[in-house]
Amino acid sequence: MSTSRSRRSPMNESDFQRQVTDLAELTGWAWVHFRPAKTAHGWRVPVQGTLGGGWPDLFLVNPWKHRTLVVELKTDKGKVTPEQAAVHTALRSGGLTVFVWRPADFPEIQRELTA
């Protein structure tokens, strides 16, 4: 029997997003995510406007609970950019609930999506 512990690789953002969106769908939330696309100038998210540069990863709506959540997903070590922070502030000022979620937050995510 080996005495060494197996170490799990940190969850990447794509897998984390799938985990969150799977739970969201199971609990009655509709969601949207705008994917980056490869262009001649590199990877770009096809959004325009003053909020486009820092638009969060997920926009979730639960019509039965009359709730809307805006979510930025980060890996355990990921950092919110200044552009993202500015968009979060603007969305909160507009009355929306904004979260920055990491894989370690999954118990909180479960509570939020099932509340």
HELIX and SHEET records of a PDB file:
HELIX    1   1 GLU A   13  LEU A   26  1                                  14    
HELIX    2   2 GLY A   52  GLY A   54  5                                   3    
HELIX    3   3 PRO A   82  SER A   93  1                                  12    
HELIX    4   4 PRO A  103  ASP A  105  5                                   3    
HELIX    5   5 PHE A  106  THR A  114  1                                   9    
SHEET    1   A 4 ALA A  30  VAL A  32  0                                        
SHEET    2   A 4 LEU A  58  ASN A  62 -1                                        
SHEET    3   A 4 ARG A  67  LEU A  73 -1                                        
SHEET    4   A 4 THR A  97  TRP A 101  1                                        
SHEET    1   B 2 ALA A  37  THR A  39  0                                        
SHEET    2   B 2 GLY A  42  ARG A  44 -1                                        
END                                                                             
